[in-house]
Amino acid sequence: MITSPNGTPLSALTYGTMQFGSNADAAESQAMFDAARAAGITHFDTAYVYNGGASETLLGQMVQAERDNLIIATKAAFEGGSTRQIILDGFQTSQQRLQLDVVDILYLHRFDDNTPLQETFDALATLKHSGKIRYIGVSNFAAWQVMKAQAIAAKFEMQIDIVQPMYSLVKRQSEVEIFPACVDQGIELAPYSPLGGGLLTGKYAAGETGRLTVDPAYKARYDVEWMRNAAKGLSALAADLDVHPATLAVAWTMAHPARPKTIISGRSAAQLQPSVDALEFNMTAELYDRITALSVTPAPATDRLEEA
Ligand SMILES: NC(=O)c1ccc[n+]([C@@H]2O[C@H](COP(=O)([O-])OP(=O)(O)OC[C@H]3O[C@@H](n4cnc5c(N)ncnc54)[C@H](OP(=O)(O)O)[C@@H]3O)[C@@H](O)[C@H]2O)c1
């Protein structure tokens, strides 16, 4: 079980700081951190690559006052490969920016085809066995990569503690193999982008702008007709229920039987609030099924649809 240094468990939602130091300045970032803490969120996610280090630096300033109550996660090796040197050098920088002797969770940010996992986990073992990190995570790994990493980690008397995949009503691939693999292995899940980068707020159908209109990668990921239709369906359902579509979108991810600790985020405290409200939202089985039916359920791994 993942806990903070004083034994506080992971909260049902995680707060992601990818906007700290970019779309959110220091004051707005602090307002979002405070809102997350007021809602009982104990788990905060950042990465070496976010905003040239500004995300780690700002988060580091915020956590000092109650560090032992919190679970702080960062990620290494998004760029340059998961070599021993990239991991150890990057982690040292992350540690300095975060002003932390001990970082709770260190993720590999992505799978690296070119570096043997033996080398990667040798570096992670150096950090773990010297007490500089408490838990190991992997992000953007396929399920077979998680299991391969799990086998290598065991050679170093470690295990994968948490996995961070993409997951939302319009990105459901994780349901097929990653979620079942993690449940089987007792690995925590902290999925990211529950709003599809903002698509599921309904704002694009209303003609508004945001990440999907300015970031080509997010436009390519989510500017797809069936996804836009799913977002419209979610907004219509939300209007009927008098709730914000973002609340429904986040609550839907949380209600998956694997009980993922979904990562929420925003550019302002006002924007964040509907996502935070998912903590109190009563997702009935009937509503869960109605929302699920708005998108495409991925085929089972065996492709034997008739047995699913
Ligand atoms: N491991 C990885 O590779 C990876 C990748 C991505 C994210 N993450 C983590 O997951 C966290 C969450 O990811 P995400 O930011 O992609 O999550 P998301 O919830 O899918 O998207 C959040 C974005 O949606 C828009 N939004 C949110 N609430 C809104 C509202 N009420 N009204 C209108 N627009 C709203 C904002 O973007 P705009 O205002 O710009 O439109 C906001 O930044 C990140 O902070 C990071 O920690 C990890």
The ligand as a Gaussian input file, in Angstrom:
#p B3LYP/6-31G(d) Opt

LIG

0 1
 N        2.261000      10.616000     -17.651000
 C        1.949000      11.368000     -18.680000
 O        2.474000      11.188000     -19.803000
 C        0.941000      12.472000     -18.493000
 C        0.378000      13.122000     -19.612000
 C       -0.579000      14.131000     -19.376000
 C       -0.937000      14.454000     -18.076000
 N       -0.363000      13.820000     -17.013000
 C       -0.702000      14.165000     -15.617000
 O       -2.101000      14.176000     -15.448000
 C       -2.540000      15.481000     -15.044000
 C       -3.877000      15.744000     -15.675000
 O       -3.778000      15.655000     -17.095000
 P       -4.568000      16.643000     -18.026000
 O       -4.209000      18.046000     -17.670000
 O       -4.336000      16.192000     -19.431000
 O       -6.086000      16.346000     -17.543000
 P       -7.506000      16.699000     -18.136000
 O       -8.393000      16.792000     -16.930000
 O       -7.900000      15.752000     -19.199000
 O       -7.357000      18.133000     -18.809000
 C       -7.214000      19.279000     -18.025000
 C       -7.408000      20.500000     -18.919000
 O       -8.778000      20.585000     -19.340000
 C       -9.173000      21.941000     -19.367000
 N      -10.211000      22.107000     -18.322000
 C      -10.236000      21.528000     -17.093000
 N      -11.329000      21.895000     -16.412000
 C      -12.020000      22.730000     -17.207000
 C      -13.223000      23.452000     -17.036000
 N      -13.945000      23.378000     -15.914000
 N      -13.642000      24.214000     -18.067000
 C      -12.929000      24.295000     -19.220000
 N      -11.761000      23.647000     -19.433000
 C      -11.303000      22.866000     -18.433000
 C       -7.933000      22.774000     -19.053000
 O       -7.191000      23.027000     -20.266000
 P       -7.324000      24.378000     -21.134000
 O       -7.868000      25.473000     -20.280000
 O       -5.942000      24.650000     -21.625000
 O       -8.245000      24.024000     -22.260000
 C       -7.133000      21.790000     -18.216000
 O       -5.769000      22.091000     -18.149000
 C       -1.398000      16.425000     -15.447000
 O       -1.362000      17.577000     -14.649000
 C       -0.195000      15.548000     -15.210000
 O        0.126000      15.542000     -13.822000
 C        0.551000      12.831000     -17.207000

